Amino acid sequence: MLAFGLIVIVSFWRRMKGSPFAWFPSTIIGATYLIFGTGAFLATKMDPFFLVFIVPGILVLAGSLPARAS
C-alpha cells in the first residue's frame, strides 16, 4: 500500500507541475482498490471497514481522469 501511495503521489505531483502525466499506473491502482474494496464490502455483508479501500480508489480514479481544456 505504501508503494502504491508513493506511485500515485509522484504521478499527481508531476501532473500539478505540468509535466507529462502517466495516467496508467494510477488508474490501475485506483481500479484495484475499488474492485478489492467493493468485493470485500459485499462478501462481508457490508462491513464499513472496507470503505477504507473504496473511497481512496474512487478518488484516485477521479484524479486520473484526463484534464479538460477550458
Backbone as ProteinMPNN parsed JSONL, in Angstrom:
{"seq_chain_A": "MLAFGLIVIVSFWRRMKGSPFAWFPSTIIGATYLIFGTGAFLATKMDPFFLVFIVPGILVLAGSLPARAS", "coords_chain_A": {"N_chain_A": [[0.831, -1.191, 0.0], [1.989, 1.187, 0.723], [3.869, 1.56, -1.32], [2.147, 1.776, -3.541], [0.814, 4.116, -2.818], [2.947, 5.973, -2.893], [3.592, 5.89, -5.625], [1.251, 6.973, -6.755], [1.222, 9.521, -5.533], [3.6, 10.678, -6.557], [2.987, 10.623, -9.287], [0.728, 12.35, -9.404], [1.883, 14.646, -8.398], [3.691, 15.318, -10.426], [1.814, 15.837, -12.388], [0.573, 18.134, -11.379], [2.69, 19.9, -11.587], [2.848, 20.267, -14.263], [4.194, 18.557, -15.902], [4.475, 15.81, -18.253], [1.847, 13.485, -17.826], [1.584, 10.329, -16.452], [-0.968, 8.372, -16.707], [-1.686, 5.696, -16.547], [-0.485, 3.982, -14.413], [-1.662, 5.056, -12.016], [-4.358, 4.748, -12.587], [-4.664, 1.95, -12.715], [-4.004, 1.304, -10.066], [-6.03, 2.694, -8.637], [-8.312, 1.397, -9.674], [-7.843, -1.21, -8.805], [-7.949, -0.914, -5.998], [-10.641, -0.092, -5.776], [-12.059, -2.302, -6.862], [-11.21, -4.42, -5.169], [-12.048, -3.403, -2.655], [-14.837, -3.135, -3.035], [-15.575, -5.786, -3.58], [-14.806, -7.066, -1.164], [-16.359, -5.612, 0.619], [-18.955, -6.386, -0.123], [-18.74, -9.164, 0.22], [-18.396, -9.44, 2.952], [-20.816, -8.877, 4.008], [-21.365, -6.111, 3.938], [-19.451, -4.719, 5.621], [-18.353, -1.816, 7.091], [-15.642, -1.188, 7.266], [-14.278, -1.687, 4.886], [-14.711, 0.467, 3.306], [-12.512, 1.967, 3.496], [-10.912, 1.226, 1.433], [-12.522, 1.592, -0.803], [-13.247, 4.359, -1.006], [-10.678, 5.794, -1.3], [-9.959, 4.54, -3.711], [-11.9, 5.464, -5.526], [-11.311, 8.202, -5.436], [-8.658, 8.267, -6.424], [-9.077, 7.274, -8.999], [-10.694, 9.338, -9.984], [-8.852, 11.43, -9.943], [-7.184, 10.529, -11.902], [-8.417, 10.95, -14.281], [-8.311, 12.427, -17.512], [-7.396, 15.846, -17.877], [-9.628, 18.418, -18.82], [-9.59, 20.693, -21.527], [-10.203, 24.073, -21.131]], "CA_chain_A": [[0.0, 0.0, 0.0], [2.892, 2.339, 0.751], [4.425, 1.727, -2.667], [1.084, 2.306, -4.395], [0.609, 5.512, -2.43], [4.056, 6.782, -3.411], [3.446, 5.985, -7.083], [0.157, 7.904, -7.036], [1.644, 10.864, -5.126], [4.58, 11.178, -7.53], [2.276, 10.87, -10.558], [-0.095, 13.542, -9.297], [2.794, 15.786, -8.21], [4.161, 15.679, -11.769], [0.68, 16.423, -13.109], [0.382, 19.508, -10.887], [3.815, 20.705, -12.065], [2.702, 20.475, -15.704], [4.954, 17.555, -16.644], [3.609, 14.779, -18.843], [1.203, 12.702, -16.777], [1.401, 8.908, -16.73], [-2.254, 8.041, -16.093], [-1.894, 4.263, -16.453], [-0.255, 3.394, -13.083], [-2.642, 5.488, -11.026], [-5.65, 4.167, -12.946], [-4.626, 0.55, -12.298], [-4.037, 1.284, -8.601], [-7.372, 3.098, -8.223], [-9.259, 0.342, -10.033], [-7.59, -2.347, -7.917], [-8.517, -0.564, -4.695], [-12.093, -0.075, -5.885], [-12.553, -3.668, -7.063], [-10.995, -5.17, -3.937], [-12.906, -2.864, -1.607], [-16.229, -3.463, -3.322], [-15.739, -7.225, -3.395], [-14.721, -7.376, 0.26], [-17.527, -4.991, 1.244], [-20.12, -7.233, -0.387], [-18.512, -10.507, 0.756], [-18.507, -9.407, 4.418], [-22.153, -8.354, 4.309], [-21.286, -4.65, 4.057], [-18.635, -4.241, 6.737], [-17.928, -0.468, 6.693], [-14.181, -1.06, 7.233], [-13.764, -1.754, 3.525], [-14.8, 1.789, 2.674], [-11.133, 2.466, 3.516], [-10.372, 0.935, 0.11], [-13.419, 2.081, -1.849], [-13.17, 5.821, -1.131], [-9.439, 6.193, -1.992], [-9.987, 4.055, -5.09], [-12.702, 6.412, -6.313], [-10.581, 9.469, -5.526], [-7.515, 8.094, -7.331], [-9.614, 7.193, -10.366], [-11.124, 10.687, -10.379], [-7.651, 12.2, -10.214], [-6.519, 10.001, -13.094], [-9.116, 11.37, -15.488], [-7.591, 13.483, -18.222], [-7.904, 17.208, -17.67], [-10.286, 19.005, -19.99], [-9.159, 22.029, -21.903], [-11.318, 25.018, -20.96]], "C_chain_A": [[0.875, 1.253, 0.0], [3.466, 2.611, -0.634], [3.38, 2.295, -3.623], [0.834, 3.784, -4.096], [1.698, 6.42, -2.972], [3.974, 6.95, -4.924], [2.378, 7.014, -7.444], [0.567, 9.331, -6.685], [2.621, 11.458, -6.128], [3.906, 11.486, -8.863], [1.473, 12.16, -10.502], [0.754, 14.792, -9.075], [3.309, 16.259, -9.559], [3.039, 16.329, -12.575], [0.463, 17.866, -12.684], [1.491, 20.435, -11.38], [3.742, 20.963, -13.571], [3.517, 19.509, -16.54], [3.991, 16.565, -17.292], [3.112, 13.827, -17.75], [1.032, 11.267, -17.228], [0.145, 8.452, -16.005], [-2.413, 6.555, -15.832], [-1.621, 3.685, -15.058], [-1.305, 3.791, -12.055], [-4.039, 4.941, -11.333], [-5.727, 2.703, -12.508], [-4.719, 0.452, -10.777], [-5.439, 1.642, -8.096], [-8.404, 2.021, -8.512], [-9.088, -0.876, -9.123], [-8.172, -2.093, -6.534], [-10.042, -0.635, -4.74], [-12.667, -1.484, -6.024], [-12.39, -4.492, -5.792], [-11.954, -4.706, -2.844], [-14.36, -3.221, -1.802], [-16.493, -4.952, -3.108], [-15.737, -7.623, -1.925], [-15.93, -6.81, 1.014], [-18.764, -5.866, 1.076], [-19.959, -8.625, 0.22], [-18.669, -10.558, 2.275], [-19.844, -8.848, 4.873], [-22.114, -6.889, 4.732], [-20.618, -4.169, 5.341], [-18.07, -2.874, 6.346], [-16.411, -0.268, 6.684], [-13.668, -0.973, 5.801], [-14.018, -0.487, 2.715], [-13.429, 2.463, 2.648], [-10.459, 2.201, 2.172], [-11.22, 1.558, -1.0], [-13.254, 3.585, -2.072], [-11.851, 6.264, -1.773], [-9.394, 5.714, -3.441], [-10.756, 4.994, -6.003], [-11.946, 7.727, -6.498], [-9.386, 9.377, -6.475], [-7.99, 7.988, -8.769], [-10.073, 8.561, -10.865], [-9.919, 11.563, -10.711], [-6.917, 11.745, -11.464], [-7.208, 10.396, -14.389], [-8.322, 12.452, -16.193], [-8.241, 14.845, -17.991], [-8.524, 17.712, -18.962], [-9.712, 20.388, -20.266], [-10.363, 22.964, -21.814], [-11.375, 25.988, -22.091]], "O_chain_A": [[0.545, 2.252, -0.64], [3.539, 3.761, -1.067], [3.679, 3.185, -4.419], [0.663, 4.594, -5.008], [1.412, 7.514, -3.457], [4.253, 8.029, -5.447], [2.581, 7.834, -8.339], [0.293, 10.257, -7.449], [2.486, 12.621, -6.51], [4.216, 12.493, -9.499], [1.522, 12.97, -11.428], [0.381, 15.879, -9.517], [3.36, 17.462, -9.817], [3.278, 17.256, -13.349], [0.199, 18.73, -13.521], [1.257, 21.629, -11.571], [4.492, 21.786, -14.096], [3.537, 19.622, -17.765], [2.822, 16.495, -16.915], [3.871, 13.422, -16.869], [0.414, 11.003, -18.259], [0.192, 8.172, -14.807], [-3.207, 6.175, -14.971], [-2.466, 2.947, -14.551], [-1.786, 2.944, -11.303], [-4.818, 4.697, -10.412], [-6.753, 2.268, -11.986], [-5.442, -0.399, -10.257], [-5.972, 0.96, -7.22], [-9.277, 1.759, -7.685], [-10.07, -1.497, -8.719], [-8.82, -2.969, -5.963], [-10.662, -1.186, -3.831], [-13.655, -1.817, -5.371], [-13.32, -5.185, -5.377], [-12.595, -5.525, -2.186], [-15.048, -3.572, -0.844], [-17.51, -5.333, -2.528], [-16.567, -8.421, -1.491], [-16.456, -7.444, 1.929], [-19.527, -6.062, 2.021], [-20.937, -9.208, 0.687], [-19.032, -11.597, 2.827], [-19.977, -8.395, 6.01], [-22.726, -6.48, 5.719], [-21.154, -3.321, 6.055], [-17.363, -2.784, 5.343], [-15.935, 0.73, 6.143], [-12.71, -0.247, 5.537], [-13.587, -0.384, 1.567], [-13.202, 3.402, 1.886], [-9.513, 2.905, 1.817], [-10.688, 1.998, -2.019], [-13.135, 4.03, -3.213], [-11.888, 7.05, -2.719], [-8.852, 6.403, -4.304], [-10.321, 5.287, -7.117], [-11.942, 8.297, -7.589], [-9.131, 10.304, -7.244], [-7.369, 8.555, -9.668], [-9.866, 8.903, -12.029], [-9.964, 12.35, -11.656], [-6.115, 12.493, -12.023], [-6.657, 10.204, -15.472], [-7.723, 13.306, -15.54], [-9.464, 14.971, -17.922], [-8.012, 17.464, -20.054], [-9.394, 21.145, -19.349], [-11.423, 22.669, -22.365], [-12.248, 26.855, -22.116]]}, "name": "protein", "num_of_chains": 1, "seq": "MLAFGLIVIVSFWRRMKGSPFAWFPSTIIGATYLIFGTGAFLATKMDPFFLVFIVPGILVLAGSLPARAS"}
